[in-house]
Amino acid sequence: MIWENATYLWFLILIPVLIALVWWRGKSIQNTQKKFFDHQLFQSLRIGFWETGSSLKISLTITGLVFLIISLAGPKVGTEVREVKRRGVDMLIALDLSASMNAEDVRPSRLEKAKFEIRRLIERLKGDRVGLVVFTGEAYLQSPMTLDYSALLLFLEIVDTDQMPSSATDFKAAMETSLVAFQSLEESTTEAASVLLIISDGEDHGQSYDEALDNLIESNISVYTLGIGTQEGTTIPLYEEETGQLIGYKRDREGRVVTTSLQSNVLRQIASTGNGNYYSIERGNDGIDAFLARVDELEKGEFSSQEYADFKNQYQWLAALALLCFIAAVLVPNYRAK
């Protein structure tokens, strides 16, 4: 048993106090009676008085107060099974964690801006299953498809470029891992749209992704892309891990400072071939709203019908008992005809 408002139970302390007051008042009346009246005289003045009825009236009133206080506390007993139906799309977000995502042409950095927009996206979703894939030269399923957005946000929070063994970018790896994640889903009762959103600066150093993209299309998965960065490009800063101080800029094998820029053509081609759309974030005030509006237009599927047990409210029964006690207390007479 649990209580909705357990604070009300403290009022039960007043019941013994009330009983003591009733007993004290009865004794006080008896003492006064003995002082001024003879017992037989007093009884003749109260012809027909029903002492048992008077005691019963007081008992019913106090019992009704006990039931009323307990009902106000909101007891919940047993279980109540409810069915929750969720409708939405199946969405997988593939986030690029290559070193170029640390570039700061979009403030505070490409990666931090991407994470911020993903958080905004998740917070505005309703009933959609969402998962997270992170990739560079390799790809990993950071979070499987879930309706638990809080857990997904925790997985997103720990995402960082340092967690990946490679600093290059391979869209093929991201697509193949995403396809496996979609195929592992339970079947939905109706056809829900399957969406893959690739967030990257578009720099591809991996193998050809054509076959992997074709496999996604054959599985009816729409591929959308979100480019993040500027066409002008910028350097990739390096920071001291402990102090956070700038210690230099990323260099290539020849010692030259690496410059990275948004490769929108690659992302546009992926989206066009994958039956999706291309979006971009090139400034700090750009957002993911256009993609979210598109998600709202996609076909929703009922892919989760969850049952969960909950404690069932029982206060109404106690409130009814309290009412019956009060009614009975009113109806019980103090006098009976002889």
C-alpha positions in Angstrom: 0.0 0.0 0.0 1.2 3.5 -0.8 -0.3 6.9 0.0 -1.1 9.8 -2.3 -1.0 12.4 0.5 0.5 10.7 3.6 0.7 14.0 5.4 -3.0 13.8 6.3 -2.2 10.7 8.4 -0.8 13.0 11.1 -4.3 14.0 11.9 -4.9 10.5 13.3 -3.0 11.7 16.3 -6.0 13.9 17.1 -8.3 10.9 17.5 -6.9 9.8 20.9 -7.0 13.4 22.0 -10.7 13.6 20.9 -11.5 10.4 22.7 -9.9 11.7 25.9 -11.8 14.9 25.7 -15.1 13.0 25.3 -14.3 10.8 28.3 -13.3 13.9 30.4 -16.5 15.7 29.5 -18.6 12.6 30.4 -16.8 12.4 33.8 -17.3 16.1 34.4 -21.0 15.8 33.7 -21.3 12.8 36.1 -19.5 14.7 38.9 -21.8 17.7 38.4 -24.8 15.4 38.4 -23.8 13.7 41.7 -23.2 17.1 43.3 -26.6 18.6 42.6 -29.0 15.7 41.9 -30.0 12.5 43.4 -29.5 9.6 41.0 -33.2 8.5 40.9 -34.3 12.1 40.5 -31.9 12.6 37.6 -33.1 9.4 36.0 -36.7 10.5 36.3 -35.9 13.8 34.6 -34.4 11.9 31.7 -37.2 9.5 31.0 -36.5 7.5 27.8 -32.8 8.5 27.6 -30.9 5.8 25.8 -27.4 5.7 27.1 -26.2 3.0 24.7 -27.5 5.1 21.8 -25.6 8.2 23.0 -22.4 6.1 23.3 -23.0 4.6 19.9 -23.5 8.1 18.3 -20.2 9.2 19.7 -18.4 6.0 18.5 -19.8 6.3 15.0 -18.8 10.0 14.7 -15.2 9.2 15.8 -15.0 6.2 13.5 -16.3 8.3 10.6 -13.5 10.8 11.3 -10.9 8.1 11.2 -12.2 6.8 7.8 -12.3 10.4 6.5 -8.7 11.1 7.5 -7.5 7.9 5.9 -9.4 8.6 2.7 -7.9 12.1 2.5 -4.4 10.5 2.7 -5.3 8.7 -0.6 -4.5 5.0 0.0 -3.6 3.0 -3.1 -3.8 -0.7 -2.9 -3.4 -3.5 -5.5 -2.7 -2.9 -9.1 -4.4 -1.3 -12.0 -3.3 -2.3 -15.6 -3.4 0.5 -18.1 -2.6 0.4 -21.8 -0.4 3.1 -23.3 -0.3 3.4 -27.1 2.5 5.4 -28.7 2.5 6.6 -32.3 5.5 8.0 -34.1 8.4 7.3 -36.4 11.5 5.3 -36.0 14.5 7.7 -36.0 18.2 7.0 -35.8 20.7 9.9 -35.5 24.2 9.2 -36.8 26.6 11.8 -35.3 30.0 12.4 -36.8 32.7 12.4 -34.2 35.7 13.0 -36.4 38.4 15.5 -35.3 37.0 18.1 -37.7 33.8 18.4 -35.6 35.9 20.2 -33.0 36.2 23.2 -35.4 34.8 26.4 -34.0 33.4 28.1 -37.1 30.0 27.3 -35.6 30.0 28.3 -31.9 30.9 26.9 -29.5 32.0 24.1 -31.8 30.5 22.0 -34.5 30.1 19.0 -32.2 28.7 21.0 -29.2 26.3 22.8 -31.5 25.2 19.5 -33.0 24.6 18.0 -29.5 22.6 21.1 -28.5 20.3 20.8 -31.5 19.9 17.0 -31.0 18.8 17.8 -27.4 16.3 20.3 -28.7 15.0 17.7 -31.2 14.6 15.0 -28.5 12.8 17.4 -26.2 10.2 18.2 -28.9 9.6 14.6 -30.0 6.4 12.9 -28.9 6.0 9.1 -29.1 8.9 8.6 -31.6 11.5 5.9 -31.1 15.0 7.4 -31.3 18.5 5.9 -31.3 22.0 7.3 -31.6 24.9 6.1 -33.7 28.4 7.7 -33.5 30.9 7.3 -36.2 34.3 8.2 -37.6 36.2 5.6 -39.6 34.2 3.1 -37.5 30.6 3.3 -36.2 29.0 2.2 -33.0 25.4 2.1 -31.7 25.7 4.5 -28.8 22.0 4.1 -27.9 19.5 1.7 -29.4 16.0 2.9 -30.4 14.2 3.9 -27.3 11.2 5.8 -26.0 13.2 6.7 -22.9 14.4 10.1 -23.9 16.1 10.8 -20.5 18.4 7.8 -21.1 19.1 8.9 -24.6 20.1 12.4 -23.4 22.5 10.7 -20.9 24.2 8.8 -23.8 24.4 12.0 -25.8 26.0 13.9 -23.0 29.1 11.7 -22.9 29.6 11.8 -26.6 33.1 13.2 -27.5 35.6 13.0 -30.3 38.1 11.4 -28.0 36.0 8.3 -27.6 36.6 7.1 -31.1 39.7 5.2 -32.2 39.8 7.0 -35.6 39.7 10.7 -36.5 38.6 10.2 -40.1 35.0 10.0 -41.4 33.4 7.0 -43.2 29.8 7.3 -44.1 29.7 3.7 -45.2 30.3 2.5 -41.6 27.6 4.8 -40.3 25.1 3.5 -42.8 25.8 -0.2 -42.3 25.6 0.1 -38.5 22.3 2.1 -38.8 20.8 -0.6 -41.1 21.6 -3.3 -38.5 19.9 -1.1 -35.8 16.8 -0.7 -37.9 16.6 -4.4 -38.7 16.8 -5.3 -35.0 13.6 -3.4 -34.2 10.4 -5.3 -33.3 7.7 -5.1 -36.0 5.2 -2.3 -35.5 1.5 -2.9 -35.9 1.3 -0.2 -38.6 3.9 1.0 -41.0 5.9 3.7 -39.3 8.4 5.8 -41.3 12.0 4.9 -40.7 14.4 7.9 -40.7 18.1 8.1 -40.6 19.5 11.6 -39.8 23.3 12.0 -40.5 24.9 15.0 -38.8 28.3 15.7 -40.2 30.5 18.4 -41.8 30.6 16.2 -44.9 34.3 15.4 -45.1 34.4 11.8 -46.2 37.7 9.9 -46.0 36.2 6.3 -46.2 35.2 3.8 -48.8 32.4 4.2 -51.2 29.0 4.3 -49.5 26.8 3.7 -52.5 26.0 0.0 -51.7 25.3 0.8 -48.1 23.0 3.6 -49.1 21.2 1.4 -51.6 20.6 -1.2 -48.8 19.0 1.5 -46.7 16.7 2.6 -49.5 15.7 -1.0 -50.2 14.7 -1.3 -46.5 12.4 1.8 -46.9 14.7 4.0 -44.7 14.7 7.6 -45.7 18.1 9.3 -45.2 18.3 12.9 -44.2 21.5 14.9 -43.7 22.4 17.9 -41.6 25.5 19.7 -42.5 27.3 21.7 -39.8 30.1 24.1 -40.5 30.9 27.0 -42.9 32.0 26.9 -46.5 34.9 29.2 -45.7 36.3 26.7 -43.2 38.6 27.0 -40.3 41.3 25.3 -38.3 40.9 22.6 -35.7 41.9 23.7 -32.2 43.7 21.4 -29.8 43.1 21.9 -26.1 44.9 20.6 -23.0 42.7 17.9 -21.6 43.1 18.9 -17.9 43.3 22.7 -18.0 41.3 23.3 -21.2 43.9 25.7 -22.5 44.5 26.1 -26.2 47.8 24.4 -27.1 47.8 24.6 -30.9 46.0 23.5 -34.0 45.7 20.1 -35.7 48.4 19.5 -38.3 48.8 16.9 -41.1 51.8 14.6 -41.5 53.8 17.3 -43.3 53.3 19.6 -40.3 50.9 21.9 -42.0 47.9 23.3 -40.1 44.7 21.4 -41.2 41.8 23.5 -42.5 38.3 22.0 -42.5 35.2 23.3 -44.2 31.6 22.1 -44.8 31.4 19.7 -47.7 27.7 20.2 -48.4 27.8 18.5 -51.9 28.5 15.1 -50.3 25.6 15.5 -47.9 23.3 16.8 -50.5 24.0 13.8 -52.7 23.3 11.4 -49.8 20.0 13.0 -49.0 18.9 13.2 -52.6 19.7 9.6 -53.3 18.2 8.5 -49.9 14.8 10.1 -50.5 15.4 12.7 -47.8 16.4 16.3 -47.5 19.5 18.2 -46.8 19.6 20.9 -44.0 22.5 23.0 -42.8 23.7 24.8 -39.7 26.2 27.4 -40.7 25.6 30.0 -38.0 25.1 29.8 -34.2 21.4 30.8 -34.5 20.6 28.1 -37.1 18.6 25.2 -35.8 17.1 21.8 -36.6 13.5 23.1 -36.7 13.1 22.5 -40.5 13.9 18.8 -40.0 11.6 18.5 -37.1 8.7 20.0 -39.1 9.4 17.4 -41.8 9.3 14.6 -39.2 5.8 15.7 -38.1 4.6 15.2 -41.7 5.9 11.6 -41.9 3.6 8.5 -41.5 3.2 7.6 -37.8 3.1 4.0 -36.7 1.8 2.4 -33.5 4.9 0.5 -32.6 4.6 0.4 -28.8 1.6 -0.8 -26.8 2.9 -0.9 -23.3 1.1 -2.2 -20.3 2.2 -1.1 -16.8 0.9 -1.8 -13.3 -0.1 1.0 -11.0 -1.5 1.1 -7.6 -5.3 1.7 -7.7 -6.9 4.4 -5.7 -9.1 3.1 -2.8 -10.0 6.4 -1.1 -13.5 6.4 -2.4 -14.5 3.3 -0.3 -13.2 4.8 2.9 -14.9 8.1 2.1 -18.1 6.2 1.6 -17.7 4.4 5.0 -17.0 7.8 6.7 -20.3 9.1 5.2 -22.2 6.1 6.3 -20.9 6.5 9.9 -21.9 10.2 10.0 -25.4 9.4 8.7 -25.8 6.6 11.2 -24.6 8.9 14.0 -27.3 11.4 13.0 -30.0 8.7 12.8 -29.2 6.9 16.1 -31.6 8.4 18.7 -30.6 9.6 22.2 -34.1 8.8 23.5 -36.4 5.8 23.0 -40.1 5.6 23.7 -41.0 3.3 26.6 
